Amino acid sequence: MGYETKCHVRVDDGSGSIREAEATVLLETDELVVRGAARVRIPRTTIERVSTRGGIVTVTSPIAVVSLSLDDKSAAAWHKRIEAPPKRLIDKLDVKPGMKVWLFRVTDRTLDEQVAERTSKVVRGATASNCDVVFVGVDTIAQLQRIERALDATTQIGAIWVVHPKGPDGVPDTAIFDKAKALGLAYTKVARVSDTLTAEKLVRPLAARKAAPPKRRGG
């Protein structure tokens, strides 16, 4: 999930025309994004320096120098986050070593590779059971029925990540949330998977999880 704020932004891209505006700023895994009239995208790999003075965080890269006007506390937090190494995809998706994972109709190469690095319990076929995490690919509204199959394949505390294309041609978040609600699932998190894919995390609410049967004592 990205880090987001709204503030006054100054962008100097070296063109001789400095843009200033109130804007939404997002720090994603791979880039710093300024939306609106001062729009610019700064890949994090291109950031050369981050400095803070008087509540203003300045990010320098060959693409542009971007200044965010914040209060002192927020400026310190943004400075720290921008300088910190970005989380790997597998960590954003909460996959722990030893978990059983089902990749159901998902073909993203980076996701596949990082899941395989994290755990040896990976299922890529048409069916699975007792999974800790299921990644289910959904490209159309009709494919939302796959979420129900994913639910049947998870443990009571398991998670479902609905992976779908970004943009107007993808499945709307609202359609995913409606399907989740119909299945009694709760939405807890969103994560960027790639330039073209995003994912929503769905889980059973605590109250809906079945209690584990009591352990039998030896006689």
Summary of the structure (lengths in Angstrom):
residues: 219
radius of gyration: 20.9
end to end distance: 50.2
largest distance: 83.7
contacts: 621
relative contact order: 0.11
helix: 26%
strand: 37%
